[in-house]
Amino acid sequence: MATCCGKQSEVKSGHAVRRVALVGNPNVGKSVLFNALTGAYVTVSNYPGTSVEVSRGTAAIEGQEWQVIDTPGMYSIHTITEEERVAREILLHETPDVVLHVLDARNLERMLAMTIQLIEAELPVILVVNIMDEAERMGLKIDLALLRERLGIPVIGAATAHKRGMDEIRSAIAGYCRTDGAEGRFPYSRLLEHDIREVAALMEGDYILSRRSLALLLLQQDEEIIGMVRQREGERYAVLAEKVREIAFERRESFHLDLSLERKEIVKKVVRDAFIIPDKRVVTWPDRLARLAVQPLTGVPLLLIVVYFGLYKFVGEFGAGTLVDLLEGKLFEELFNPWVTSVVKGLIPWEIIQELFVGEYGIITLGIRYAVGIILPIVATFFVFFSFLEDTGYFPRLALLVDRIFKRFGMSGRAVIPIVLGLGCDTMATMVTRTLETVRERIIATLLLALAIPCSAQIGVIMALLSKTPGALAVWGASILLLFIAVGLLSARLLPGDAPMFYMELPPMRLPQFSNVLTKTYTRMQWYFLEILPLFILASVLLWLGKITHFFEKMVEAMTPVMGAIGLPKEAAVAFIFGFFRRDYGAAGLYDLQTKGLMSARQLTVAAVTLTIFIPCVAQFLIMKKERGWKVASVIGLFVSFLAFGSGYALNQLLLATGILT
């Protein structure tokens, strides 16, 4: 019997707008498919009661409105990580009319085990065999019709990064028909089937998942499913729990292994003659590059090449050099600022109000100039670089490359993603730490981001400041790296908790699509600029208030002894006050001091190191408070501030003693 989507589906699921949920392993192209279906109509929010983000969007498919849900990555219905739990919660409680299981065609046999579980659970599944282009390049042959026949569900071949298969996916969603009879489609051994039937027969509640699937999850001691079944069964649960305990005790030594092996045998039968691997796989140049990227002997030089050309040449020289000179030097200093100053002075007769807009700390002449003339070109070039690397598939391989090193800092290789993202924006990166597996790992990553990871704008300005003096940039880089290593090793020793496990899917390496890079860059720039521009304006207003009330001068005077202790002129205190509002604001303040000739190479280097480590900006601190709580955020803020000035003092003394920089 088949039930097609339509009015019956709407009544059953209880909502007017139909829902389609995208599920699958990480890095199989779910997000690309989600974006292709929804376009720009997307909202991202935390799933209730968790720190896991879920994307939702709206798609018009053959005249019907659908809500599309991009679930976090999951490897099995039996959940382990918080992301997997959230993905299953969506399947259990949001009653999707269609579940798109997206998998990687190159790893079809390994990923089909989850397809079997979804079918077994009697969910409305459509299988999307994605990344078909890469599989074909490798010489893999997949008989989609045979898979469709054996699985009993729609099976679609796709390459969503190139929009291949999108029409078929939309048609399959709109015309989906649920087929009954999955109960015995994939039989296990006689003994396991007997155990499943005994447990399933004792359940009488109303469930989204099939009783067969729930019986297996109960036998796997899945805590969330146990809680749900206990609530639904009520008084009947005691008998059910006793039967589960009895079977679990009898098979205590081998149940999980037996189930895994039996599912592998089922998958082998499904793919026999449907998934043909050539005797000798075709090795393409992206495959060779992918292998080189994860081997230490070749991966480290490749990383250095990426950093040199991407960060130093493109972001540092082109973004912070050429573009900043053009926008800040030519456009603002020579053309816009003189013109807007004359206009404001002509319109506003009161000098104190003129100062608010076009004075030393004016909203237009300082706030907007910094945001648009200095910060915007640096951040834009970084996000182009970051989006380019992301689209190539390099980041998961970088995570694999550094996993062994990061383990020494109490983190897995997965932490390289927020760490690298922190080079763009530490605020955004702090939010991304929620994807790390353990609380301990999240705290360590948050600390290192606050301490030793400068944002793209800060990096760009510091590179522009120090690159003119031989050795200064090397001293700055070595100092930050040394502190990162020292604090990371110390944190791993002092913070309690187990070392995190590391497992990550490796997407194919490929040439990025220009449109994808532009879309990602535009989205991130929009978010970043809408966040920083109001803060820069607010900072200008506060600095103006500080100036007219003389509070600002008192703060500078209060910090003068500290500046003197680390060998800096008192004017440098302004940059640190700026840095409280935004790190890049403070770096831009140093840029002004250098152009006025107030600091030597030694002083610039000391100031750059101290400011890089200095207290996180307001936006980052607020996100730290939201993600880690007031206590952790306050301890991290105080620790990095004291360490910043202590490091500045030590570095200044070392440079004076050695005479490396003058």
C-alpha positions, 0 to 999 in steps of 0.5 A, a space after each residue: 500500500 502506498 500513501 502519497 503526499 497531499 491532504 493526508 500528509 497535512 492532516 497527519 503531520 498537523 501543519 499546513 506547510 509541509 516539511 522536508 528535513 535534510 539528514 546525513 553525515 557532515 561534509 556530504 553536501 547537505 548545506 549546498 542542497 539546502 541553499 539550492 532549495 531555499 535561496 536567500 530565505 533562511 533563518 539560523 537559530 539555536 535548537 531549543 535547550 541546546 547550543 546547536 544551530 539549525 538552519 530553516 528556510 522556505 522553498 516553493 516546490 511545484 507550487 507548494 510551500 515547503 519548510 526545509 530544515 538542514 539538520 546537524 550532521 549525524 552518523 546513526 539514529 543511535 546518537 552520541 554527540 549533541 548534534 546527532 541528538 538534535 538531528 534525531 529530535 527534529 525527526 521525532 518531534 517535527 514530523 517531516 513529510 519527507 526526509 532527504 538522506 544525503 550521502 557521499 557517492 564515494 563512500 556509499 557502502 559505509 553511509 548506507 547503514 544509516 539509510 537502512 536505519 531510516 527505512 527501518 524506522 519507517 520514516 518517509 525517506 528519499 536517498 540523495 546520492 550526492 557528489 556523483 561527479 567525483 565518484 564518476 571521475 574515480 571510476 566508480 559505477 553506481 546503479 541507481 535503479 538497482 539501489 531503488 529496487 532493493 531499498 524500496 525508496 526513491 534514489 536520486 543521483 546528484 552533484 548539488 555543487 553543480 546543480 545536477 539532480 536538483 530538478 529530480 530532487 524537487 520532483 521526488 519531494 513533491 510527488 513522494 509516496 510512502 510505501 508500507 512494508 519496511 518492517 521485514 525488508 532487511 531481516 537480521 539473524 534469527 536470534 536478533 529477529 526474535 529479540 526485536 519481536 519480543 521487545 516490540 510486542 510489548 510496546 503499545 504507545 504512539 510513536 513516530 519511529 517504528 516499534 522495530 527501530 525503537 526496540 533496537 534503540 532500547 537494546 542499545 541502551 539509548 537514554 533519550 529513547 528509554 526516557 521517551 518510551 517510559 513516558 509513553 508506555 506508563 505502567 506498561 513500561 516495567 514489563 518492557 524494561 525487564 524484557 530489555 534487561 533480560 536480553 541485554 544481559 544475555 547478549 551483554 558481551 556482543 550485542 553492539 558488535 553483532 548488530 554492526 556486523 549484521 548491518 554491514 552484511 545487509 548493506 553488502 547485499 544491497 550494493 552487490 552489483 549496484 556499486 562497482 569499484 574498479 580494480 584500479 581507481 582513477 587517481 585525479 590531481 585533486 586526489 593527489 593534492 588531498 593526500 599531500 594536504 594530510 601528510 606532515 612532510 607535505 602538509 606543513 609546507 602546503 599550509 605555509 604556502 597557503 598562509 604566505 600567499 593567502 594571509 600575508 600577500 593577499 590579506 596583508 599586502 593587498 587588503 591592508 596595504 593597497 586597498 587601505 591606502 586607496 580607501 583610507 588614504 586617498 578617498 577619506 583623508 584627501 577627498 571625503 573628510 575635508 568635504 564632509 567637515 566643511 559641510 557639517 561646519 556649515 550646517 551646525 554652528 555649535 563646535 561641540 556638536 561639530 566635534 561629535 560628527 567630524 572632530 578627532 573622534 567624530 562619527 564620520 571622520 573616525 568611526 566611519 573612516 575606520 570601519 569603511 576605510 581600514 577595516 572593510 577592505 581587510 575583512 573583505 579580503 580575508 573572507 574571500 580567502 576563507 571562502 575560497 579555502 572552504 570551497 576547496 575542501 581544504 579545512 577538514 584536511 587541515 583539521 586532520 593534519 593538526 589533530 595530533 598537535 591539537 590533542 596536546 592542547 586538549 582539543 581535537 583537530 576539529 578545533 582548527 575550524 574556529 581557530 582559523 575562523 578567528 583569524 576573520 572574526 573572533 566573535 563569530 569563531 567563539 560562536 562556532 566553538 559550540 560545535 566542539 565535542 566537550 565542554 573542556 574543549 570549548 573552554 580551551 578554544 574560547 581562551 585561545 581565541 581570546 588570547 592569541 588569535 587576532 582577527 583579520 582586520 587586526 592582522 592586516 593593520 599589524 602587518 601594515 605597521 610592522 612589515 616595514 621594519 625587518 624582524 618586527 613582524 617575526 618577533 610579533 608572530 613568534 611571541 603570539 605563537 609562543 603564548 598560544 603554545 604555552 597557554 594551550 599546554 598549560 590549559 590541557 594539564 590544568 582543566 579536568 576532563 577526557 581528551 576529545 575523540 576526532 572523526 570527520 568526513 573528508 569532502 572532495 578537494 575541488 576547484 571552488 566555484 566563483 559564485 559560491 565564493 562570492 555568495 559566502 563572502 557577501 553573506 559573511 560581509 553583510 553579517 560582519 559589517 552590520 555588526 561592526 558599523 554600529 559599534 564603531 559609531 557607538 565607540 566614537 560617541 563614547 570617546 566624544 563623551 569621554 573627551 568633553 567630560 575629560 573622563 577620557 583624559 583621566 583614563 589615559 592618565 591612569 594608564 600612563 604608568 602602565 604604558 611607561 612600564 612596557 616602554 610605550 608613550 602615554 598616547 598609546 593608551 588611546 589604542 588600548 581604550 579603542 581596543 576595548 570596543 574592538 580589537 581592530 579599532 585598537 590596531 587602527 589606533 596604532 596605525 594613527 600613532 605610527 603615521 604621526 611618528 610617535 613610536 619606534 619599531 621596538 615600541 610598535 612591536 611591543 604595542 602590537 603584541 600587547 594589544 593582540 593579547 589584550 582583553 577581548 573586544 566588547 562583542 567577543 566578550 558578550 558572546 563568551 558570556 552567552 556561550 560559556 557563562 559570566 564566570 568563565 568569560 570574566 576569568 578569561 577576560 581578566 587572565 588575558 588582560 594581566 598576561 597581555 601587560 606582563 608579556 608586553 613588559 617582558 618583551 620590552 625588556 628583552 628587546 632593550 637588552 638584546 637591541 634586536 629592534 630600536 
